[in-house]
Structures are given as C-alpha cells and as structure tokens.
Amino acid sequence: MSEQHLRPPPINVLNHVAIEVNDIQEALFFYLDVLGLTELTTPADVKESGIRWIDLTNGQALHLVENRVKTSTNIAHFAITVDDVEEWRTYLKDRGVEIFSPKIKLYNAERFFLKDPSGNRIELVKWLD
C-alpha cells in the first residue's frame, strides 16, 4: 500500500445534515419562522417524498425528513454557531421554546441546547477567543 493511501483524502466542509421530523409542517414552522432560516428550492420528487431542504448558509443545508414514527434522541444533535448566545436564549424563551443547559461546560464556548418539535436536539454555540 502506498504512503498516500495511509491517510484519508481531505474533507472540505459539511454539506448537509438530515434529521427525522414527525410533522413536516410543524418542523417547517419551527425552522423557518422561529429560528428564521430560509427554505432552499427542494426538487419536486424529493419534496413529494416528505423531505425539505433548509439553508444553513455558507453552502450548508439541513434536510428535514418526515417520519411519522416518534423519534427519540439523547446525545445526537447538530450545532449552529451564533454571535450572541444570550440574545438567542432570550428570543427563544420569549417564543416558548424550552432551553437546556449543557451537561459539560466548555471553557471556550457559550452554548445551550433546545429541541425542535420532533425532539431533535440543537446546540447554539458561540466560540470564545
């Protein structure tokens, strides 16, 4: 085996994360209206299968996959970097969204967790210098 095959090829950037949601309309309201994200153009055949694409900026996307079976997540989550964690905390609490403190404190981050209507965990984080 040549030396160049001892290491994996480079990974450029996260492209998308796909999560299961129980109700696509409820999830769309949460991600678009509550979090303020925008929907990408989802191809018709993909949309018909119960999937919607959400823009996470910088060429990254969140794919909402409708699955009417109740999902259960504990540790699995995705994280979104924000500029002001406290502003988000206040905003979400005012919208009636329950906030969860992290179980592990990171010395170089301000962060908290929330759940979407299907129980998927989301971390909002600001990395400190």
PyMOL commands that set and color helices and strands:
alter all, ss='L'
color gray80, all
select helices_A, chain A and resi 3-5+24-34+44-48+85-94
alter helices_A, ss='H'
color red, helices_A
select strands_A, chain A and resi 16-21+38-39+51-55+61-66+77-81+99-100+109-115+121-127
alter strands_A, ss='S'
color yellow, strands_A
deselect
rebuild
show_as cartoon
